Amino acid sequence: METLDISAIGRVLRKRAWLIVVCVMVAVACSGYVSYYVLVPEYEATATIVVQSSGTASLESLYNDVRANQELIKTYGAIIKSRKIAEDVQAHLQLPLTTEQLLKKVIVRDTNESLVTAISVVDQDQGKAALIANSFAKAFQSNLNSIMKVDNVSILDEARPMESPSPIRPKPYINMGIAFIVAMLGSVGIVFFLEFLDKSLQTEEQVEQLLNLPVLGVITTIKPRNTKSIEKMERSVQLEGQENG
């Protein structure tokens, strides 16, 4: 295949444009079908807890207390995702899940700049997700004193199911957009790979490079729509020959 320039790239893409279109359409259609009819929607519910300060009168002591509590946030997050808390929730709700399966549903989000920690749960049923999130928050609050000998956590907001919840996944439009991009790039790669495998001579320049001889003539391709005009010319030539004869 000749060294590709912009015109050559355009020629290769036009030659197998149908392949690109088919690949993109199939990929987007399959992605949309899977997103809407195969994947089960999952919803998220979030409960938040807050670490309380000791309420000392000294401003410096209060600042130090807040900083110390911020350092404990990551520790609290690890406790929330512990087997002890999960087993407590499982025993309370009687869930048909193993401890590992239950913990996979839980996401703990914390920030270094606040004393608020969010406990999010993902499930196919938003009401069930809210129930599990609230149970984790309550189980953590009730077990914290026995684990760390502190009692400075309170529930800020309980998780509540929404009337018309939006699933966090799947996202059909995002999935179809990704499928479009991947299919486009993949099909273009396939087109150039097929062109690379095609060893037939396509242009006069290729013939000159291969044989190292100048091209003396080119046989053009006659399109079907031009055959009628050619036949008319041949007939007129024949009639003139007969008249002259």
C-alpha positions in Angstrom: 0.0 0.0 0.0 1.4 3.4 -0.9 2.5 6.0 1.7 -0.7 7.5 3.1 -1.4 11.1 2.7 -4.6 13.0 3.3 -6.0 12.2 -0.1 -5.1 8.5 0.2 -6.7 8.3 3.6 -9.9 9.8 2.3 -9.8 7.3 -0.6 -9.4 4.3 1.8 -12.2 5.5 4.0 -14.6 6.2 1.1 -13.8 2.8 -0.4 -15.1 0.9 2.7 -17.4 3.6 4.2 -20.2 1.0 4.3 -18.2 -1.2 6.7 -17.7 1.7 9.1 -21.4 2.6 9.0 -22.5 -0.9 9.6 -20.1 -1.5 12.5 -21.2 1.8 14.2 -24.9 1.1 13.8 -24.6 -2.4 15.1 -22.5 -1.4 18.1 -24.8 1.5 19.1 -28.0 -0.7 18.6 -26.5 -3.5 20.7 -25.4 -1.1 23.4 -28.9 0.5 23.5 -30.6 -2.9 23.7 -28.4 -4.1 26.5 -28.8 -0.9 28.4 -32.6 -0.7 28.2 -33.6 -4.4 28.1 -30.9 -6.6 29.6 -29.1 -4.6 32.4 -31.2 -4.2 35.6 -31.3 -0.6 36.9 -29.5 0.0 40.2 -30.3 2.8 42.6 -28.3 4.6 45.4 -29.5 5.7 48.8 -27.3 7.7 51.2 -27.4 8.3 55.0 -25.0 10.8 56.5 -23.3 10.8 60.0 -21.4 13.6 61.7 -18.6 13.5 64.2 -19.4 15.8 67.1 -16.9 18.0 68.8 -16.5 18.0 72.6 -17.9 21.5 72.9 -15.0 22.9 75.0 -15.0 26.5 75.7 -11.4 27.2 74.6 -11.2 28.1 70.9 -7.8 26.4 70.6 -9.0 23.2 72.3 -12.0 23.2 70.0 -9.8 23.6 66.9 -7.6 20.8 68.1 -10.6 18.6 68.8 -11.9 19.2 65.2 -8.6 18.3 63.7 -8.4 15.2 65.8 -11.9 14.2 64.7 -10.9 14.8 61.1 -8.0 12.4 61.5 -10.5 9.8 62.8 -12.8 10.0 59.8 -10.8 7.5 57.8 -10.8 5.1 60.8 -14.5 5.5 61.1 -14.9 4.6 57.4 -12.9 1.4 57.9 -15.1 0.5 60.9 -18.3 1.1 58.9 -17.1 -1.3 56.2 -16.0 -3.9 58.7 -17.4 -7.4 59.1 -18.6 -6.6 62.6 -20.9 -3.8 61.4 -22.1 -5.8 58.3 -22.9 -8.8 60.5 -24.9 -6.6 62.8 -26.9 -5.2 59.9 -27.4 -8.6 58.4 -28.7 -10.0 61.7 -31.1 -7.1 62.1 -32.5 -7.1 58.6 -32.3 -10.8 57.9 -30.9 -10.3 54.4 -30.4 -13.2 52.1 -26.8 -12.1 51.4 -23.4 -13.1 52.6 -21.3 -10.6 54.5 -19.1 -10.0 51.5 -22.0 -9.5 49.2 -23.5 -7.0 51.6 -20.2 -5.0 52.0 -19.9 -4.8 48.2 -23.1 -2.7 48.2 -21.7 -0.1 50.6 -19.7 2.9 49.7 -18.3 5.2 52.4 -17.4 8.7 51.3 -15.6 11.1 53.5 -13.7 14.4 53.1 -10.7 15.8 54.9 -12.3 19.2 55.2 -15.5 18.2 57.2 -16.7 15.9 59.9 -19.5 14.5 57.8 -19.4 11.0 56.4 -21.8 9.6 53.8 -22.8 6.0 53.8 -24.2 5.0 50.4 -25.8 1.7 49.4 -26.4 0.5 45.8 -29.2 -1.9 45.2 -31.8 -2.8 42.5 -34.5 -1.6 45.0 -34.1 1.9 46.2 -36.3 1.3 49.3 -34.1 -1.6 50.2 -30.9 0.5 49.6 -32.2 3.2 51.9 -33.0 0.6 54.6 -29.5 -0.9 54.5 -27.9 2.6 54.5 -29.8 3.6 57.6 -29.1 0.3 59.3 -25.3 0.7 58.7 -25.4 4.2 60.2 -27.3 3.0 63.3 -25.2 -0.1 63.7 -22.0 2.0 63.5 -23.4 4.6 66.0 -24.4 1.9 68.5 -21.1 -0.1 68.2 -18.6 2.7 68.2 -18.5 3.1 71.9 -17.6 -0.6 72.5 -15.0 -0.5 69.7 -13.2 2.8 70.3 -14.6 3.9 73.7 -16.0 7.1 72.2 -19.5 8.3 71.6 -19.2 11.3 69.4 -21.2 10.3 66.3 -24.7 11.2 65.4 -26.9 10.6 62.4 -27.3 13.8 60.4 -29.6 12.6 57.6 -31.3 9.3 57.1 -31.7 7.8 53.7 -35.2 8.2 52.2 -36.5 6.6 49.0 -37.6 9.1 46.3 -40.9 8.9 44.4 -39.3 8.9 41.0 -35.7 7.8 41.5 -33.2 7.9 38.7 -30.9 4.8 38.4 -27.2 5.4 38.8 -26.6 2.7 36.3 -26.9 1.8 33.5 -26.6 5.1 31.7 -27.9 4.2 28.2 -26.9 7.4 26.4 -23.4 7.3 27.9 -23.1 3.6 27.0 -24.2 4.2 23.4 -21.8 7.2 23.1 -18.9 5.0 24.2 -20.1 2.3 21.8 -20.2 4.8 19.0 -16.6 6.0 19.6 -15.2 2.5 20.1 -17.0 1.2 17.0 -15.8 4.1 14.9 -12.2 3.7 15.9 -12.3 0.0 15.6 -14.0 0.0 12.2 -11.5 2.6 10.9 -8.7 0.3 12.1 -10.2 -2.7 10.3 -10.6 -0.7 7.1 -6.9 0.3 7.1 -5.9 -3.3 8.0 -7.9 -4.6 5.0 -6.4 -2.0 2.8 -2.9 -3.1 4.0 -3.8 -6.7 3.1 -5.0 -5.7 -0.4 -2.0 -6.2 -2.7 -3.8 -5.5 -5.9 -2.6 -2.5 -8.1 -5.0 0.4 -7.8 -3.3 3.3 -9.5 -1.0 4.1 -12.4 1.7 5.2 -9.9 1.7 1.8 -8.4 2.3 0.2 -11.8 5.1 2.6 -12.5 6.8 1.9 -9.2 6.4 -1.9 -9.5 7.6 -2.3 -13.2 9.8 0.8 -13.3 8.2 1.6 -16.7 6.1 4.5 -17.8 2.4 4.0 -18.3 1.5 4.4 -22.0 -2.3 4.1 -21.7 -5.1 3.6 -19.3 -8.3 1.6 -19.9 -11.1 3.5 -18.2 -14.1 1.9 -16.5 -17.3 2.4 -18.5 -20.2 3.1 -16.3 -23.6 1.4 -17.2 -25.3 4.8 -17.6 -22.9 5.7 -20.4 -23.3 2.5 -22.4 -26.4 3.8 -24.2 -24.6 6.9 -25.5 -21.7 4.7 -26.7 -24.1 2.4 -28.5 -25.7 5.3 -30.2 -22.3 6.5 -31.3 -21.4 3.1 -32.7 -24.7 2.9 -34.6 -24.1 6.3 -36.1 -20.6 5.3 -37.1 -21.9 2.2 -38.8 -24.6 4.1 -40.7 -22.1 6.6 -41.9 -19.9 3.7 -43.1 -22.8 2.2 -44.9 -23.7 5.4 -46.6 -20.1 6.1 -47.7 -19.8 2.5 -48.9 
